[in-house]
């Protein structure tokens, strides 16, 4: 205690000082909140009061799409928020999504990678987060013409995550490894770890570096093996016969006359993008669909009857059968409506623009909330009910998933729509049909109702594993699979 003051007076002086500081600071804080709120209202979309430095981060839960949904219910279909100092807008209805992704598509053709994704993708050199331009268009064309149009049929004996991982591995680098293979397990774990780095605002931390180093070591080994294989084949005149995607990418890398120059880092980033976009997402959709079927046994039975009427029980459903299974297709649409694999579509504005009467400045982050859109009661009757029949009517059957019907844009829309939509749908529908046809699914523990809780991640996985006992239905079981 300072000298010159009675001992019993010092606690009172401390209280007075604290009271004075609070009385000075509190009006400043409230004033800053009100000034920022008024400025946001006059410049752009409605916005809740924000706090200095953190903006609206205090309003977000570990499941941001749900927080955005609740805020939009209060402030409107187009909402402005600040993630720290980063301005962003939220679009939560089909009409709002159409404004941003179609009417003003050219203004929102970029994506915003956070520091973690930027580091993992070798400085945003891949496909998913690279700025729109000649390089991005070249990679998309390569993806569509060399990867997603033609492929081999892969059996579906493994679980959904292993299955989709094997499909992507086979197309990219001619790997047909089994579920117990160490390399396949490493890839699956890397995909899972990467998708959990969603709203990573900490920057490049130790975990991000560790994930990037693991992937770099894995893909470096695969690339060296490909380079050695290519060298051997060229020596014997068989260079053109070994043509997976990685082989093509390495050819472009070595071609001095190529208009687009591919570095080793851009190849690695592109491969990582394909695994991120293709492995986890299809598996998640299949798991959500099976969970809904278990909770709605009458839908499961109706789907099974459709499959049996078209295919019978002497062979297993094939990709070519999907066109004749409209109810199965409706189940997948309904699953994606309620459980969009990527609940938020992200874009970044590259210029100032006016959207829906609101001024949106350049470098504003856009989130289109697919989770909200799929639950919009203005477009969907009883939106919280799992009811595939809504897509069996004449009007409902016309709703597709390729970006033209903004009430169901599960794969995005416009120039940055997911190029693998058709492949993903075929994989999910064929795999799910085989699971329905071949097995009865008994939930572990005897309880036939499974939890539908969501887990925070870049995608939207289930919070709890779907543990089921598959009981074979077909006797004898058709032996139509070919060994790898």
N, C-alpha and C positions, 0 to 999 in steps of 0.2 A: 504494500500500500504506500502511495506517495506520502512524504512527510508533510506535516502541517495540517492534516485532516484527522478529526477524531475517528477512531477505529469503527464505530457504529455507523458513520456516515458514508463509508466507501461503497457498501452494497447499494445504498440508495442512489449514489452518483452513477454507478454502473447502470442501473435501471433507467435513469434519466437519459444517459447517453444512448443506450439501445433504443429507447422510445423515440429520441430525436432522429436517429439514423433511419429507423423504420418509417417515420412520418415523412422524411425527405425522399427515401427511395421508393416507397409505395406509389405515390402519385406519378413519379417518373415512369414506373413500370406500367401502370394502368394507362398513362398517356401514350406510351409507345404502342401498347396493344390497340388502343382505339384509333390512333393515327394510322397504323398499318392496316387495320380493318377497313377504315374509311377509304384509304388509298386503293386497296384491293377492290372494293365495291365499285369505285368510280372507274377503274381501269379495265376490269375484266369480270369474270364470273363471280358469283357469290362465294364467300369464304368465311369460315369460322374465325373468331379471334385467335391470334397466334401469339406465341411467346418469343421474346428476343433470343437470338442465337439458334434455338432448336426449332423454331417455326411451329409446325403442327405435329412433330414427331411424338409428342406426348399423347396424341389422340389415336395412335396406331397400335394395334395389338399384334401378336405374332402371326396372325392371319390377316394381312392388310386388306385383302379383298372384302372381308366381312366388315372391317372398319370403314372402308370406302363406301360400302353399301349402306351402312347406317347413316353416315354423314350425308350421302346423296339423298336419302329419304327425307332429310330435314332441309337441305339447302338447294336441292334441285338436281336435274340430270347432268348438268355441266357444273363442276365444282372446282375451285382453285385452292390449292394447298401449297405449303412450303415445307420441303423436307430439309430442315436446316435452312440454308439460304437458297436452296435449289427450288425454283418455281415449278409447279406441275399442275396439270388439269386432269380431272377424272371425268370420263364419259361413261354413263351407267344405264343408258337406254339404247334400243336399236336406232332411233332417230339421231341421237347424239353421236353414236358410233359412225353412222353414215356420213354425218357432217365432216368428221375428222378423216375417216379412212377412204372416202370416195370423193366428196365434193372438194375437199382440200388435201387430197392425197399427196400432191407434189410438195406441199409444205411440211408434211410429216412422213417423209420417206427414209429418215435415219432412225437409228436406235441408239440408246444411251447405255453404254457399259459402265458399271461401277468399277471401282479400283480393282476389286478382286477378279471380276470377269476380264477386265483389260489385261491384267497380269497373266491369268490362265490362258488367254487366247493370244499370247505372244504380242501384246500391244494391239489388240483388236484386228489381227491380220487374217482372221477366219472369214466365215460367211455370215454368221448370224448377226454380228455386231459391227461389221465393216460399214463405213459410210456408203450411201448410194452413189454409184458411179460406174465407170467402165470395168474396173476390176470386179466389183460385186456382180454386175450383169454377166461378165464372162464366167464367173464361178457358178452362177445360177444356171446358165445355159449348159455348162459342163455337167452339173448335177442332174439336170432334167434329161439330157440326151445320153449320158454315159452311165448313169447310176440308177435312175428311177423308172426308166421306160422298159428295160429288159432285165430279167433276173431269173435265176433258177428257183424252182419250188423247194422249200425247206420243210421238213416234217415238223409236227408239233407234239412231239412226245415229252418235251421238257416244259417246265413252268414258263409263264409268259415272259418274265424278264430274261431268262436264258434263251428262249426262242427268239425274241427280237434282237438280242445281242448277237446271236449266231447269224441271223439274216444280215445284219449290218456288217458283221465281220467278214462274211463270205463275199458280199458285194464290194467292200472296200479293199480287202487285202487277202482274199482267197483262203481265209481261215475257216475251217469247219470243225473246230474243236468241240469237245463234249463239255457238259456242265461241270465236270470235275477237273478240267484242265486249268492249270494255275494261271495262265495268261488270260483265259476267259473270265476267271474269277476276279483278276486284277482289274480288267476293263469294267466289269459290272460294278465293282466297289468304287472305282474312280468316278463313274457316272453318278452313282448315288451320292458320293461326297460332294461332287460339283453342284448338283441340283439343290443341295442344302445351303449354298452360299447365296441366298436370295437377296435380302435387304441388308447386305453386308456394308455398313457404313463405317467400319473400323479401318478400311483400307486394306493394304496387303500385309496380313499378319502371318504368323508362323505357320498356321494351318494352310493358308492359301499357297504359300511357298512350297510346303511339303507335298500338296496335291499336284502342283505344277511339275515338281521335280519327278514325282512318280510317273506321271503321264509321259514326260519327256524321255525318261529312261526306257519306258515300254515302247513308245512309238519309234524311238531312235533304233532300237534293236530290230523292230519289224522292217524299217526302211533299209537298214544295212542288209538284212536278209534278202529283200527284194532287189536291191542293187546287185548283189552277188548272183542271184538267180537270173536277172536280166543279162548280166555280163556273160554268163555261161551259155544262155540260149542264143545270144547274138553270135557267139563264137561258132555255133553249129548251124547258124542260119534259121533259128526258130524264134527270133525276137518278137514277131507280130502275133504269136500264138498265145502269149501269156498276158492277158489284157484285163486285169482287174483295175479298179479306179486308181489305186496307189501307183500302179505301173504307169498309167496314163499321166498322172500328175508328175511323176519323175521324168517322163519323156518331155513334158512341157518345160520343166525346170532346166533341162539340159539343152533345149532348143534355143539357140541364139537368135533365131529369126521370129520367135513368138512375139506377137503384139503385146501380150500380157506376160510380164515376168513373174514367175513364181519362185520365191525363196524357200529354203527348207523350213523356216519358221511358218510361212503362210500355209505350206502343205500340212504341217503338224496341226496348226490351228483349225484348218478346214476339216481334218479327220476328227479332231475333238468335237467340233460342232456337229458333225454327222452322228457321232455316238450320243451326244447330249440330246439332240433333237429326235433321234430315231429309236433309241433303246428304251429309255425310261418311260417315255410318254405312252407308247403302245401298250406296254406292260401294265401301266397304271390304269388305263381305260379298261383293259380286259378284267383286271381285278375288281374295279368298281362295278362293272357290268355283272360279274358273277355274284358279287355281294348283294346287289339289288335283286337278282334272280332267286337267291336263297331266301331273301326276305319277302319275296313275292312268288311263292311256288306255283300259283296259277299261271303266271307269265312264263315261268320255266316250262311248265307242261304244254302250254300253247305253242311255244317255240319248238319243243321236242316233237310235237305232232306234225308241225310244218316240215321239219327236217325229215321225219320218217316218211311223210307222204311224197316228198320229192326224191329222196335218196334211197329209202329203204333201210335195211339193216345188214346188207351183205358187203357194203363198202363204207369207207369213211368219207365224210364230206370233203370236197375239194374246192379250190378257188373258183373254178368255173361254175360251181353250183350257186354261188352267192347271189347272182342276178335273179335267181328263181326263189329266193327266200326273203320276201319283203318284210315279214314280221321280224326276222332276225335283224335286218337293216334298221327297222324302227326301234328295236331295243338299243342298238348302238347309238342312234341319234338321241334317244331319250337319256341315255347314260351321259353323253357329252353335254347335253343341255343342263343337267343337274350337277354333273361333276366334270366341268371343263378341265382338261389336263393342264393347261396353262390358264389360270383364272384371270390373269391380267395381261393384255397385249400392250407392249410398251413401244412408244415412238418418241422422237425428238424433233421439235420444229426447227427448220433450217432458215426461216424467214418470219418477219412479222406478218400476221394475217388476222382477218376478222372471221370468226367462226360463230354462227348462230347469234350474231349481234355483239359478241364479246371480242375485245382486242386481246390477241394472244401474241406475246413477244417471241422473238427468235430465242432458241436455246431453252424452250420450255419443255419439260418432260410430260408426255401424255400417257395416261393409263386408261385403256378401254376395259371396263370391268365386265368380262364375259360371265362371271359368276352372278352378277346383278341382272344382266340381260336375260339370262336363262330363267330368272325368277320374276320377271316383270309381269305383273297381273294384267297389264294392258294388252299383252300379246299372248299370254298363256293362261288357259283356264285351269284353276287349281294347280298353280305352278309348283307347289312343293310335293305333289303326288308323282310317283313313278308310274307313268301310264303310257306305254309305247303305242297304244291304240290312237293317240292323238296324231300320229304320223301315218295312219292307215287310211284316213279319209282322203277324198280327192284333193282337197286343199292342202292337207298336211303332207301328203306324199310328194308334193311339188317342192317342199322345203329341202334344199340340199345343203351340203357342208362346204361348198367351194367358194364362199365369200360373197355371194350375190344376195343372200337373204340375211339381213343384218340382225334378225332375231335369233339366228343360230350361226355364228361365225367362229366355230371352234378352232379353225386353222388360220384365223385372221382373214384379211381381205386386201385386195389390191396387189401392187407390185412386190410387197414384202410378205405376202401370204406364204404359208409353209409350202414349199415345192413338193414335199413328200406326202401330201394329204391322201392322194389316191392309194399309194402304197400302204400307208398306215391303216386306212380303212380296210383294205383287203386283208392285211395281216390280222387285225383285231377281229374282223367278222369271221374269217376262216378258223382262227384259233378258238374263238368263243363257240362257234357252231360245233366243232369237234368235241369240246368240253361238255356241251349240252347233250350231244348225241351219244357219247361213249360212256359217260359216268353219271351216277347219282352222287350228289355232294352232301356229305354229312358234316356238320360243323363240329369241331373238336369240343368235347365236353357235353355233347348232347343237346345244347341249346340251339335251336334252329334260327334264332334271330341274331344277326351280327351287328356290331357297332358300325356307325357311318361317320365316325369322328375323323376330321381332317388333320393332317400333319403339316406344320409350316415348312415350306421348301420352295425352290424356284418353280417346280411343278406342283401338282396337288395330290400327293399320295395319301393313302389311308394312314391313320395314326397307329393302327394296330394291324399286325399281319393277319391275313385271312387264312386261318388254319382249318383245313377241311380234310376229311377222309374220302378219297374217290373210290366209289364202288362200281366196278365194271357192269355195264348194262347189256352188252352184246356178247352172246354166247353161241358159237365160239367168236372170239374177238377177231375181226378182219385183219389179216397180216398184209397190209398194203404198203407199209413203210419199207424203204430201201436203206440199207446201212450206209453210213458215210464211208 
